Amino acid sequence: MTEREGQVLRAIGQGRSNREIAREFEVSETTVKSHVSRVLAKLELRDRVQAALLAWRLGLVTAREAPEVVKPRGASA
């Protein structure tokens, strides 16, 4: 995996969208989609959820970097 693909994997683990990743790396969303596809293929992952979980398991993401959890409407605290 390339350095950029590793960065994309970490960003996925942080819960970032393709648009957010593109802005951060100053590339197009199409480029990010290509990176995401290559990451999934190289790691034999089915989807972004699996990629995010792997990023956590590998320690690429800390709890501090985790996205905030949004509770569904009507859910009790």
Backbone bond lengths (Angstrom), bond angles and torsions (degrees), N, CA, C in turn:
res aa  C-N    CA-C-N  psi(-1)  N-CA   C-N-CA  omega(-1)  CA-C   N-CA-C  phi
1 M - - - 1.439 - - 1.533 108.28 -
2 T 1.312 115.04 140.54 1.463 119.58 -179.92 1.531 110.11 -76.87
3 E 1.320 115.24 165.92 1.460 119.89 177.46 1.532 110.30 -59.75
4 R 1.317 117.27 -43.45 1.466 121.32 -179.60 1.526 110.81 -63.29
5 E 1.318 117.49 -40.94 1.458 120.13 178.51 1.530 110.46 -63.13
6 G 1.327 117.04 -36.21 1.460 120.91 175.33 1.517 111.62 -64.32
7 Q 1.316 115.81 -39.41 1.468 120.67 177.24 1.521 110.75 -64.58
8 V 1.324 115.79 -39.84 1.467 120.48 178.58 1.527 110.05 -66.45
9 L 1.322 117.25 -41.60 1.467 120.62 177.55 1.526 110.07 -59.35
10 R 1.306 117.55 -44.01 1.464 121.64 178.52 1.533 110.17 -62.21
11 A 1.324 117.21 -43.22 1.464 121.29 179.78 1.532 111.16 -63.74
12 I 1.322 116.72 -38.32 1.471 120.62 175.73 1.526 108.90 -61.45
13 G 1.319 116.35 -44.08 1.459 121.10 178.76 1.517 112.60 -61.73
14 Q 1.314 116.82 -27.48 1.460 121.95 177.64 1.525 111.61 -82.49
15 G 1.332 116.30 -1.87 1.459 120.27 176.95 1.517 114.07 83.91
16 R 1.310 117.38 17.33 1.467 120.33 -178.35 1.518 111.78 -79.54
17 S 1.316 115.92 145.56 1.466 122.34 176.82 1.525 109.51 -81.78
18 N 1.314 116.40 167.24 1.464 120.39 176.05 1.525 110.59 -57.59
19 R 1.315 116.86 -40.72 1.466 121.29 -179.72 1.534 110.61 -62.40
20 E 1.320 116.59 -44.69 1.467 120.34 179.41 1.529 111.37 -64.14
21 I 1.314 116.13 -41.18 1.466 120.55 179.17 1.529 109.68 -64.72
22 A 1.319 116.47 -43.23 1.469 120.86 179.67 1.523 110.93 -59.85
23 R 1.311 116.71 -43.78 1.470 120.19 178.46 1.519 111.27 -62.61
24 E 1.324 116.36 -44.47 1.467 120.55 -178.27 1.527 111.74 -62.15
25 F 1.320 116.54 -43.45 1.468 120.78 -176.07 1.521 112.98 -91.32
26 E 1.347 115.40 -2.47 1.465 121.61 -180.00 1.528 112.47 56.71
27 V 1.344 113.45 50.70 1.461 121.73 176.17 1.526 107.50 -133.79
28 S 1.317 117.19 173.38 1.459 120.50 179.48 1.531 110.52 -78.99
29 E 1.326 114.91 159.79 1.463 119.55 175.51 1.524 110.74 -62.83
30 T 1.320 116.87 -33.16 1.468 120.67 178.03 1.524 110.16 -61.78
31 T 1.324 116.90 -40.97 1.462 120.93 177.94 1.524 110.00 -63.38
32 V 1.322 116.77 -42.61 1.466 120.48 178.87 1.522 110.05 -62.72
33 K 1.323 117.27 -43.17 1.463 120.59 178.82 1.530 110.67 -59.05
34 S 1.320 116.73 -38.05 1.467 120.60 177.50 1.523 110.53 -64.81
35 H 1.334 116.10 -43.68 1.467 119.92 178.25 1.527 110.58 -61.44
36 V 1.322 116.36 -45.79 1.468 120.85 -179.34 1.531 109.80 -60.51
37 S 1.308 117.22 -44.99 1.466 121.01 179.55 1.518 111.39 -60.23
38 R 1.341 116.20 -42.30 1.472 119.50 179.42 1.525 111.60 -67.01
39 V 1.329 116.53 -39.53 1.467 120.26 177.48 1.529 109.50 -59.90
40 L 1.328 116.34 -50.04 1.467 120.32 -179.15 1.526 111.33 -59.84
41 A 1.322 116.73 -43.20 1.463 120.44 -178.74 1.529 111.44 -67.17
42 K 1.326 116.66 -47.40 1.472 120.29 -177.25 1.530 112.17 -63.80
43 L 1.321 116.41 -34.55 1.463 120.34 -178.45 1.520 112.59 -95.66
44 E 1.328 115.81 2.81 1.464 122.60 179.41 1.528 111.25 54.54
45 L 1.327 115.05 48.50 1.455 121.89 179.26 1.519 109.83 -104.54
46 R 1.307 116.29 150.45 1.458 122.34 -176.45 1.527 112.47 -81.34
47 D 1.357 116.54 -37.31 1.458 119.23 -174.19 1.522 111.13 -159.92
48 R 1.334 115.63 -179.04 1.463 122.19 -178.69 1.524 112.18 -63.24
49 V 1.322 116.96 -30.96 1.459 119.82 179.70 1.528 109.64 -62.98
50 Q 1.322 116.23 -46.20 1.457 119.23 177.25 1.524 111.01 -62.46
51 A 1.316 117.11 -38.55 1.467 121.14 178.62 1.524 110.15 -63.63
52 A 1.326 117.39 -43.03 1.463 121.18 179.67 1.526 110.64 -63.11
53 L 1.316 115.83 -43.84 1.470 119.21 178.88 1.529 110.98 -62.72
54 L 1.314 116.82 -40.97 1.459 120.36 178.49 1.525 110.85 -63.71
55 A 1.319 117.02 -41.69 1.469 120.74 178.22 1.525 110.00 -57.84
56 W 1.325 117.27 -41.41 1.470 121.35 177.43 1.520 110.55 -65.28
57 R 1.329 116.19 -47.39 1.475 119.56 -178.06 1.518 112.33 -61.63
58 L 1.324 116.23 -33.13 1.463 120.70 -180.00 1.530 112.32 -82.33
59 G 1.321 116.81 -5.49 1.459 120.82 179.95 1.519 113.83 78.09
60 L 1.337 116.56 20.37 1.462 120.18 178.93 1.523 111.93 -76.97
61 V 1.338 115.56 -16.96 1.460 121.40 -177.22 1.525 108.12 -130.20
62 T 1.318 116.10 137.38 1.462 121.06 175.71 1.515 109.44 -105.07
63 A 1.315 116.18 165.12 1.468 120.63 179.55 1.523 110.91 -59.49
64 R 1.299 117.09 -32.05 1.461 121.81 179.73 1.533 111.14 -64.02
65 E 1.326 116.66 -30.73 1.468 121.63 -178.01 1.526 112.77 -90.89
66 A 1.311 116.13 -2.75 1.464 120.54 -175.45 1.522 111.10 -69.46
67 P 1.322 116.08 147.96 1.469 118.64 175.94 1.516 109.70 -68.31
68 E 1.324 115.71 150.73 1.456 119.25 175.68 1.512 109.18 -67.88
69 V 1.295 115.43 142.49 1.458 120.36 178.16 1.520 107.89 -85.92
70 V 1.304 116.20 126.90 1.467 121.45 179.11 1.507 107.22 -103.78
71 K 1.316 115.41 123.56 1.457 120.12 -179.57 1.516 109.46 -79.84
72 P 1.329 116.45 141.32 1.468 119.72 176.86 1.525 110.56 -62.99
73 R 1.310 116.19 152.37 1.466 120.44 178.23 1.518 109.95 -58.35
74 G 1.299 115.00 138.47 1.456 120.00 178.46 1.522 113.67 86.42
75 A 1.339 117.78 -5.89 1.465 120.23 178.92 1.517 109.16 -77.88
76 S 1.313 116.29 137.98 1.460 119.53 178.76 1.527 110.34 -81.83
77 A 1.309 115.63 156.15 1.468 121.45 -176.78 1.483 112.40 -78.36
